[in-house]
Amino acid sequence: MNRLKALIFDCDGVLAETERDGHRIAFNRTFAAKGYDFKWDIALYKELVKIGGGKERMKHFFDRTSWPPGTSDPDTLIKELHKLKTDYYTQIVESGELPLRPGVARLVDEAAAAGVKLAVCSTSNEKAVHTLIERLLGPARKARFDVILAGDIVSKKKPDPEIYTLVLDRLHLKPAECVVVEDNRNGLLAAKGAGMHCVVTANGYTEDEDFREADLVVSELGDPPHVQVDLATIRRLLEKD
């Protein structure tokens, strides 16, 4: 029987509802600051969020519509926009506007108390990920995480399994000893591609996606009296093997 040795979280959409009320708003503030005459509404962003990575998301949007007038160096523009967007997003996180999703702090505490390693694997900007974890979970809980991987630390983003293969190497663990918590199909495929079990906590952007490969799908991790996933639940996933 495999023993649970690590619990690995995605960040956006898993730790907090960052996409709708964080990243989307930050993108729109960036576009407004640059004088662009478009906004990403919720319906459009629900499609764009399927593209992994903010820089990749903007490039996909501009390729599909049109690039801002006067764009001579698309790569430089994307980097400039993404830096500004990260600043706006950081302001949103630091303001306390984004609460943790139910059950996240509880499950982190359960895992830490049981000696289970903790990690975060995200394609989002490294500064933004660290800021969110410290602001929402607090410095003491953040210090319990053995590994936090974010941003461009890998060359291929989810659904490619590279970031999860890397965290296995950093944790010195086997795939069968780890469980990933994700919120979308790209993350699920990345976790499965690395050979790990995966729990999906769907949200408003991802609830209609195909999660057939998931070991468990829930609407949230949950806090008492509505706990949907606890450490015992996660351990039972490994026992099925």
PyMOL commands that set and color helices and strands:
alter all, ss='L'
color gray80, all
select helices_A, chain A and resi 18-33+42-48+54-64+74-94+104-113+126-137+139-142+151-153+162-171+175-177+185-193+231-239
alter helices_A, ss='H'
color red, helices_A
select strands_A, chain A and resi 6-9+117-121+147-149+178-182+197-201+216-218
alter strands_A, ss='S'
color yellow, strands_A
deselect
rebuild
show_as cartoon
